[in-house]
Amino acid sequence: MFGVRDLFAESLAGVLQRPARSALTALGTVLGVGTFVAILGLTATTSSQIDSRFNELTATEISVEDIAHEHNEFAAPAFPGDADERIEKLNGVTNAGVYWALPIRPETTVRVALVGESGEGDTRIDVVAASPGVLEASSPTLSEGRIYDDYASDAGENVAVLGSGVAARLGITTLETRPSVLIGDQSFTIMGIISNTQRKADLLLSVIVPRRTAEKIWGPPEAGAAKMLIATDLGAGQQVAGEASIALRPDHPEYLKVVPPPNPKALRDTVNSDLNQLFLLLAFICLIIGAVGIANTTLVAVMERTGEIGLRRSLGAQARHITIQFLAESGALGALGGLVGTSLGTMTVVGVAVARDWTPVVHPATVAFAPAVGLVTGILAGIYPAWRASRVQPAEALRR
Protein backbone atom coordinates (compact mmCIF):
# COMPACT_ATOMS: atom_id res chain seq x y z
CA MET A 1 0.00 0.00 0.00
CA PHE A 2 1.37 3.42 -1.03
CA GLY A 3 0.28 5.72 1.81
CA VAL A 4 0.08 9.49 1.90
CA ARG A 5 3.09 9.72 4.16
CA ASP A 6 5.14 7.59 1.81
CA LEU A 7 3.94 9.70 -1.11
CA PHE A 8 5.16 12.94 0.44
CA ALA A 9 8.42 11.36 1.57
CA GLU A 10 9.19 10.05 -1.89
CA SER A 11 8.19 13.32 -3.53
CA LEU A 12 10.37 15.35 -1.18
CA ALA A 13 13.28 12.99 -1.80
CA GLY A 14 12.82 13.37 -5.54
CA VAL A 15 12.81 17.15 -5.28
CA LEU A 16 15.81 17.34 -2.92
CA GLN A 17 17.80 14.84 -4.94
CA ARG A 18 18.57 17.59 -7.47
CA PRO A 19 18.18 20.86 -5.52
CA ALA A 20 19.71 23.19 -8.15
CA ARG A 21 17.49 21.81 -10.89
CA SER A 22 14.45 21.96 -8.63
CA ALA A 23 15.16 25.59 -7.75
CA LEU A 24 15.50 26.57 -11.40
CA THR A 25 12.37 24.60 -12.23
CA ALA A 26 10.37 26.43 -9.56
CA LEU A 27 11.70 29.82 -10.72
CA GLY A 28 9.08 30.14 -13.45
CA THR A 29 6.29 29.56 -10.96
CA VAL A 30 7.93 32.00 -8.53
CA LEU A 31 7.89 34.69 -11.22
CA GLY A 32 4.34 33.89 -12.29
CA VAL A 33 2.84 33.82 -8.81
CA GLY A 34 4.94 36.79 -7.69
CA THR A 35 3.71 38.80 -10.64
CA PHE A 36 0.16 37.68 -9.91
CA VAL A 37 0.32 38.85 -6.29
CA ALA A 38 2.20 42.06 -7.11
CA ILE A 39 -0.30 43.04 -9.81
CA LEU A 40 -3.33 42.48 -7.64
CA GLY A 41 -1.69 44.25 -4.70
CA LEU A 42 -0.44 47.22 -6.69
CA THR A 43 -3.80 47.57 -8.43
CA ALA A 44 -5.58 47.65 -5.08
CA THR A 45 -2.99 50.09 -3.70
CA THR A 46 -3.20 52.48 -6.64
CA SER A 47 -7.00 52.36 -6.74
CA SER A 48 -7.18 54.71 -3.79
CA GLN A 49 -4.68 57.03 -5.44
CA ILE A 50 -6.65 57.02 -8.72
CA ASP A 51 -9.88 57.51 -6.80
CA SER A 52 -8.57 60.53 -4.91
CA ARG A 53 -7.15 62.16 -8.02
CA PHE A 54 -10.41 61.72 -9.90
CA ASN A 55 -12.29 63.18 -6.94
CA GLU A 56 -9.98 66.17 -6.62
CA LEU A 57 -9.68 67.06 -10.30
CA THR A 58 -12.14 65.39 -12.64
CA ALA A 59 -15.07 65.37 -10.23
CA THR A 60 -14.65 69.08 -9.46
CA GLU A 61 -14.35 70.40 -13.01
CA ILE A 62 -17.27 71.66 -15.11
CA SER A 63 -17.14 73.19 -18.56
CA VAL A 64 -19.84 75.30 -20.20
CA GLU A 65 -20.02 75.88 -23.96
CA ASP A 66 -21.78 78.62 -25.94
CA ILE A 67 -24.20 76.94 -28.39
CA ALA A 68 -26.52 79.91 -28.94
CA HIS A 69 -25.76 79.91 -32.67
CA GLU A 70 -27.24 76.41 -32.92
CA HIS A 71 -30.62 77.76 -31.77
CA ASN A 72 -30.47 81.23 -33.30
CA GLU A 73 -27.92 82.19 -35.92
CA PHE A 74 -28.37 85.87 -35.05
CA ALA A 75 -27.95 85.39 -31.30
CA ALA A 76 -25.27 87.34 -29.47
CA PRO A 77 -22.64 85.49 -27.39
CA ALA A 78 -24.47 83.54 -24.71
CA PHE A 79 -22.20 84.44 -21.79
CA PRO A 80 -23.27 87.66 -20.06
CA GLY A 81 -20.72 90.25 -19.02
CA ASP A 82 -21.01 89.26 -15.37
CA ALA A 83 -20.86 85.50 -16.03
CA ASP A 84 -18.02 84.94 -13.56
CA GLU A 85 -19.86 86.69 -10.73
CA ARG A 86 -23.11 84.82 -11.38
CA ILE A 87 -21.47 81.40 -11.22
CA GLU A 88 -19.25 82.21 -8.25
CA LYS A 89 -22.38 83.03 -6.22
CA LEU A 90 -23.53 79.40 -6.51
CA ASN A 91 -22.84 77.22 -3.49
CA GLY A 92 -19.87 74.95 -3.98
CA VAL A 93 -18.10 77.01 -6.67
CA THR A 94 -14.51 77.95 -5.91
CA ASN A 95 -13.46 79.63 -9.18
CA ALA A 96 -15.02 80.29 -12.56
CA GLY A 97 -14.12 82.21 -15.68
CA VAL A 98 -14.87 82.67 -19.37
CA TYR A 99 -12.18 82.12 -22.00
CA TRP A 100 -11.79 81.80 -25.76
CA ALA A 101 -9.05 81.53 -28.33
CA LEU A 102 -8.51 84.87 -30.07
CA PRO A 103 -8.92 84.75 -33.85
CA ILE A 104 -5.48 86.15 -34.55
CA ARG A 105 -4.98 86.76 -38.28
CA PRO A 106 -2.26 84.66 -39.97
CA GLU A 107 -0.12 87.70 -40.69
CA THR A 108 -0.21 88.83 -37.04
CA THR A 109 2.99 87.91 -35.23
CA VAL A 110 3.66 87.37 -31.55
CA ARG A 111 7.09 88.54 -30.51
CA VAL A 112 8.96 89.54 -27.39
CA ALA A 113 10.35 93.00 -26.83
CA LEU A 114 12.96 93.89 -24.24
CA VAL A 115 13.67 97.50 -23.40
CA GLY A 116 14.32 99.05 -26.80
CA GLU A 117 14.63 95.68 -28.56
CA SER A 118 12.33 93.36 -30.44
CA GLY A 119 12.79 89.78 -31.43
CA GLU A 120 11.57 87.84 -34.44
CA GLY A 121 7.85 87.22 -34.73
CA ASP A 122 6.11 83.87 -34.41
CA THR A 123 2.67 83.29 -35.94
CA ARG A 124 2.14 79.82 -34.45
CA ILE A 125 1.54 80.91 -30.86
CA ASP A 126 -2.00 80.71 -29.51
CA VAL A 127 -3.45 83.73 -27.73
CA VAL A 128 -6.24 83.10 -25.23
CA ALA A 129 -8.54 85.66 -23.64
CA ALA A 130 -9.43 84.54 -20.12
CA SER A 131 -10.99 85.88 -16.96
CA PRO A 132 -8.83 85.71 -13.83
CA GLY A 133 -11.11 82.90 -12.62
CA VAL A 134 -9.90 80.67 -15.44
CA LEU A 135 -6.31 80.99 -14.31
CA GLU A 136 -7.27 80.37 -10.69
CA ALA A 137 -9.44 77.35 -11.62
CA SER A 138 -6.56 75.81 -13.56
CA SER A 139 -4.55 75.62 -10.29
CA PRO A 140 -1.36 77.02 -11.81
CA THR A 141 2.19 76.77 -10.55
CA LEU A 142 4.16 79.90 -11.39
CA SER A 143 7.87 79.95 -12.00
CA GLU A 144 7.97 83.75 -12.25
CA GLY A 145 5.70 86.62 -11.24
CA ARG A 146 1.96 86.24 -10.63
CA ILE A 147 -1.33 86.01 -12.51
CA TYR A 148 -3.41 89.11 -13.22
CA ASP A 149 -6.31 89.88 -10.86
CA ASP A 150 -9.86 91.20 -11.25
CA TYR A 151 -8.68 94.81 -11.08
CA ALA A 152 -6.25 94.44 -13.98
CA SER A 153 -8.86 92.56 -15.99
CA ASP A 154 -11.75 94.96 -15.33
CA ALA A 155 -9.53 97.95 -16.10
CA GLY A 156 -8.64 96.44 -19.49
CA GLU A 157 -4.91 96.72 -18.88
CA ASN A 158 -2.46 95.36 -21.43
CA VAL A 159 -0.97 92.61 -19.31
CA ALA A 160 -0.37 88.94 -20.09
CA VAL A 161 0.62 85.66 -18.52
CA LEU A 162 2.74 83.17 -20.49
CA GLY A 163 2.72 79.42 -20.42
CA SER A 164 6.13 77.84 -19.96
CA GLY A 165 6.07 76.47 -23.53
CA VAL A 166 5.53 79.91 -25.03
CA ALA A 167 8.08 81.48 -22.71
CA ALA A 168 10.69 78.94 -23.81
CA ARG A 169 9.84 79.53 -27.48
CA LEU A 170 10.21 83.28 -27.08
CA GLY A 171 13.40 82.91 -25.07
CA ILE A 172 12.00 84.42 -21.87
CA THR A 173 13.57 82.92 -18.76
CA THR A 174 13.15 85.74 -16.26
CA LEU A 175 10.98 88.79 -15.66
CA GLU A 176 13.82 90.84 -14.22
CA THR A 177 14.48 92.34 -17.66
CA ARG A 178 10.83 93.53 -17.84
CA PRO A 179 10.03 91.79 -21.13
CA SER A 180 6.87 92.59 -23.07
CA VAL A 181 4.96 90.57 -25.63
CA LEU A 182 3.89 92.26 -28.84
CA ILE A 183 0.76 90.80 -30.42
CA GLY A 184 0.64 92.59 -33.73
CA ASP A 185 1.17 96.23 -32.73
CA GLN A 186 -0.23 95.79 -29.21
CA SER A 187 2.26 95.57 -26.34
CA PHE A 188 1.46 93.50 -23.26
CA THR A 189 3.47 93.54 -20.04
CA ILE A 190 4.27 90.02 -18.87
CA MET A 191 3.07 89.54 -15.29
CA GLY A 192 3.92 85.88 -14.80
CA ILE A 193 5.07 82.59 -16.31
CA ILE A 194 3.08 79.41 -15.58
CA SER A 195 5.24 76.32 -15.27
CA ASN A 196 2.45 73.79 -14.66
CA THR A 197 -1.33 73.49 -14.27
CA GLN A 198 -3.62 70.84 -12.85
CA ARG A 199 -6.38 71.75 -15.34
CA LYS A 200 -6.26 73.09 -18.90
CA ALA A 201 -2.73 72.08 -19.74
CA ASP A 202 -3.09 73.86 -23.11
CA LEU A 203 -2.55 77.15 -21.24
CA LEU A 204 1.12 76.20 -21.04
CA LEU A 205 1.33 76.70 -24.80
CA SER A 206 -0.54 80.02 -24.89
CA VAL A 207 -0.28 83.71 -24.23
CA ILE A 208 -3.14 84.55 -21.84
CA VAL A 209 -4.57 88.08 -21.79
CA PRO A 210 -7.48 89.48 -19.72
CA ARG A 211 -11.00 89.05 -21.09
CA ARG A 212 -11.87 92.77 -20.93
CA THR A 213 -8.64 93.73 -22.66
CA ALA A 214 -9.31 91.29 -25.48
CA GLU A 215 -12.85 92.59 -25.92
CA LYS A 216 -11.56 96.19 -26.03
CA ILE A 217 -8.92 95.43 -28.68
CA TRP A 218 -10.37 92.60 -30.76
CA GLY A 219 -14.06 92.74 -29.87
CA PRO A 220 -16.33 90.08 -28.35
CA PRO A 221 -15.76 86.40 -29.11
CA GLU A 222 -17.17 84.86 -32.26
CA ALA A 223 -20.32 82.78 -32.08
CA GLY A 224 -19.65 79.53 -30.24
CA ALA A 225 -16.03 80.40 -29.45
CA ALA A 226 -16.36 81.22 -25.75
CA LYS A 227 -16.35 78.61 -23.01
CA MET A 228 -16.41 78.68 -19.23
CA LEU A 229 -14.30 76.71 -16.77
CA ILE A 230 -15.79 76.09 -13.33
CA ALA A 231 -13.96 74.57 -10.36
CA THR A 232 -16.10 73.33 -7.49
CA ASP A 233 -15.73 71.88 -4.03
CA LEU A 234 -15.59 68.11 -3.77
CA GLY A 235 -19.11 66.70 -4.09
CA ALA A 236 -20.69 69.86 -5.50
CA GLY A 237 -20.00 69.20 -9.18
CA GLN A 238 -23.31 67.62 -10.16
CA GLN A 239 -25.37 70.23 -8.31
CA VAL A 240 -23.49 73.17 -9.83
CA ALA A 241 -23.75 71.61 -13.28
CA GLY A 242 -27.51 71.49 -12.94
CA GLU A 243 -27.72 75.15 -11.91
CA ALA A 244 -25.11 76.77 -14.16
CA SER A 245 -27.12 77.34 -17.34
CA ILE A 246 -30.08 78.84 -15.46
CA ALA A 247 -27.80 81.10 -13.41
CA LEU A 248 -26.08 82.37 -16.55
CA ARG A 249 -29.04 82.69 -18.89
CA PRO A 250 -32.38 82.34 -17.12
CA ASP A 251 -34.06 83.60 -20.29
CA HIS A 252 -32.36 81.08 -22.62
CA PRO A 253 -30.67 78.27 -20.66
CA GLU A 254 -30.67 76.17 -23.83
CA TYR A 255 -28.05 78.54 -25.28
CA LEU A 256 -25.47 76.95 -22.98
CA LYS A 257 -24.24 73.37 -22.94
CA VAL A 258 -23.02 72.27 -19.52
CA VAL A 259 -20.61 69.34 -19.41
CA PRO A 260 -20.81 67.89 -15.87
CA PRO A 261 -17.93 66.01 -14.29
CA PRO A 262 -17.89 62.28 -15.10
CA ASN A 263 -18.70 59.71 -12.47
CA PRO A 264 -15.29 59.15 -10.84
CA LYS A 265 -16.21 55.69 -9.58
CA ALA A 266 -17.23 54.48 -13.03
CA LEU A 267 -14.11 56.00 -14.58
CA ARG A 268 -11.88 54.50 -11.91
CA ASP A 269 -13.50 51.08 -12.29
CA THR A 270 -12.98 51.20 -16.04
CA VAL A 271 -9.30 52.07 -15.66
CA ASN A 272 -8.78 49.40 -13.02
CA SER A 273 -10.58 46.79 -15.11
CA ASP A 274 -8.38 47.52 -18.13
CA LEU A 275 -5.21 47.40 -16.02
CA ASN A 276 -6.29 44.18 -14.32
CA GLN A 277 -7.00 42.44 -17.62
CA LEU A 278 -3.69 43.53 -19.13
CA PHE A 279 -1.44 42.66 -16.21
CA LEU A 280 -3.26 39.46 -15.27
CA LEU A 281 -2.67 38.31 -18.83
CA LEU A 282 1.05 38.95 -18.30
CA ALA A 283 0.91 37.05 -15.01
CA PHE A 284 -0.73 34.04 -16.65
CA ILE A 285 1.89 34.12 -19.39
CA CYS A 286 4.55 33.90 -16.66
CA LEU A 287 2.66 31.00 -15.10
CA ILE A 288 2.53 29.22 -18.45
CA ILE A 289 6.27 29.70 -18.84
CA GLY A 290 6.75 28.28 -15.35
CA ALA A 291 4.48 25.34 -16.14
CA VAL A 292 6.43 24.58 -19.30
CA GLY A 293 9.64 24.65 -17.27
CA ILE A 294 8.24 22.24 -14.69
CA ALA A 295 6.88 19.94 -17.39
CA ASN A 296 10.19 19.88 -19.24
CA THR A 297 12.26 19.22 -16.13
CA THR A 298 9.87 16.55 -14.87
CA LEU A 299 9.95 14.84 -18.26
CA VAL A 300 13.75 14.83 -18.22
CA ALA A 301 13.61 13.40 -14.69
CA VAL A 302 11.33 10.60 -15.91
CA MET A 303 13.85 9.70 -18.60
CA GLU A 304 16.75 9.79 -16.13
CA ARG A 305 14.89 7.73 -13.54
CA THR A 306 13.63 5.02 -15.88
CA GLY A 307 15.63 2.40 -13.96
CA GLU A 308 14.18 3.57 -10.66
CA ILE A 309 10.67 3.44 -12.10
CA GLY A 310 11.23 -0.07 -13.40
CA LEU A 311 12.52 -1.20 -10.03
CA ARG A 312 9.46 0.23 -8.28
CA ARG A 313 7.16 -1.45 -10.75
CA SER A 314 8.91 -4.80 -10.29
CA LEU A 315 8.51 -4.46 -6.52
CA GLY A 316 4.73 -4.08 -6.87
CA ALA A 317 4.11 -0.39 -7.54
CA GLN A 318 1.23 0.08 -9.92
CA ALA A 319 0.99 2.60 -12.74
CA ARG A 320 -1.26 4.89 -10.71
CA HIS A 321 1.31 4.92 -7.89
CA ILE A 322 3.99 6.16 -10.30
CA THR A 323 1.58 8.75 -11.70
CA ILE A 324 0.68 10.05 -8.25
CA GLN A 325 4.33 10.20 -7.21
CA PHE A 326 5.41 12.35 -10.15
CA LEU A 327 2.31 14.53 -9.85
CA ALA A 328 3.17 15.04 -6.19
CA GLU A 329 6.73 16.04 -7.09
CA SER A 330 5.63 18.57 -9.72
CA GLY A 331 2.91 19.83 -7.37
CA ALA A 332 5.50 20.27 -4.61
CA LEU A 333 7.68 22.34 -6.97
CA GLY A 334 4.68 24.43 -7.95
CA ALA A 335 3.58 24.96 -4.33
CA LEU A 336 7.13 25.91 -3.32
CA GLY A 337 7.30 28.38 -6.18
CA GLY A 338 3.88 29.71 -5.20
CA LEU A 339 4.93 30.32 -1.60
CA VAL A 340 8.16 32.06 -2.59
CA GLY A 341 6.37 34.04 -5.31
CA THR A 342 3.66 35.14 -2.88
CA SER A 343 6.31 36.41 -0.48
CA LEU A 344 8.21 38.25 -3.20
CA GLY A 345 5.01 39.73 -4.64
CA THR A 346 3.88 40.99 -1.24
CA MET A 347 7.31 42.49 -0.59
CA THR A 348 7.14 44.23 -3.97
CA VAL A 349 3.78 45.81 -3.14
CA VAL A 350 5.01 47.02 0.25
CA GLY A 351 8.27 48.31 -1.23
CA VAL A 352 6.55 50.30 -3.98
CA ALA A 353 3.97 51.69 -1.55
CA VAL A 354 6.66 52.82 0.90
CA ALA A 355 8.72 54.39 -1.88
CA ARG A 356 5.69 56.32 -3.15
CA ASP A 357 4.39 57.18 0.34
CA TRP A 358 1.21 55.16 -0.26
CA THR A 359 -0.72 52.80 1.97
CA PRO A 360 -0.06 49.21 0.81
CA VAL A 361 -3.20 47.20 0.15
CA VAL A 362 -3.02 43.42 -0.32
CA HIS A 363 -6.25 41.46 -0.03
CA PRO A 364 -5.93 38.45 2.32
CA ALA A 365 -7.69 36.27 -0.23
CA THR A 366 -4.92 37.04 -2.73
CA VAL A 367 -2.20 35.90 -0.33
CA ALA A 368 -4.17 32.76 0.56
CA PHE A 369 -5.07 31.92 -3.02
CA ALA A 370 -1.69 32.55 -4.68
CA PRO A 371 0.16 29.45 -3.33
CA ALA A 372 -2.78 27.33 -4.50
CA VAL A 373 -2.27 28.81 -7.97
CA GLY A 374 1.33 27.60 -7.87
CA LEU A 375 0.23 24.14 -6.69
CA VAL A 376 -2.33 23.79 -9.47
CA THR A 377 0.19 25.04 -12.03
CA GLY A 378 2.68 22.41 -10.90
CA ILE A 379 0.12 19.59 -10.99
CA LEU A 380 -1.09 20.56 -14.46
CA ALA A 381 2.49 20.78 -15.68
CA GLY A 382 3.23 17.31 -14.34
CA ILE A 383 0.29 15.47 -15.92
CA TYR A 384 2.05 14.49 -19.14
CA PRO A 385 5.41 13.52 -17.56
CA ALA A 386 3.57 11.51 -14.90
CA TRP A 387 1.58 9.71 -17.59
CA ARG A 388 4.80 8.93 -19.46
CA ALA A 389 6.32 7.58 -16.27
CA SER A 390 3.33 5.31 -15.66
CA ARG A 391 3.73 3.83 -19.16
CA VAL A 392 7.28 2.62 -18.47
CA GLN A 393 7.39 -1.21 -18.61
CA PRO A 394 9.39 -2.83 -15.76
CA ALA A 395 11.23 -5.36 -17.93
CA GLU A 396 12.26 -2.80 -20.52
CA ALA A 397 13.34 -0.33 -17.84
CA LEU A 398 15.51 -2.87 -16.03
CA ARG A 399 17.31 -3.82 -19.26
CA ARG A 400 18.54 -0.20 -19.71
ABEGO torsion letter per residue (X at the ends): XBBAAAAAAAAAAAAAABAAAAAAAAAAAAAAAAAAAAAAAAAAAAAAAAAAAAAAAAAABBBBBBAAAAABAABBBABBAAAAAAAAABBGBABBBBBBBBBBBAABBBBBBBBGBBBBBBAABBBBBBBAAAAAAAGBBBABEBBBBAAAAAAGBBBBBBBAAAAAAAGBABAAAGBBBBBEABBBBBABBBABBABGAAAAABBBBBAAAAAAAAEBBBBGABBBBBBBBBGAAAAAAAAAAAAABAABAAABBBBBBBBAAAAAAAAAAAAAAAAAAAAAAAAAAAAAAAAAAAAAAAAAAAAAAAAAAAAGBBAAAAAAAAAAAAAAAAAAAAAAAAAAAAAAAAAAAAAAGBBBBBBAAAAAAAAAAAAAAAAAAAAAAAAAAAABBAAAAAAX
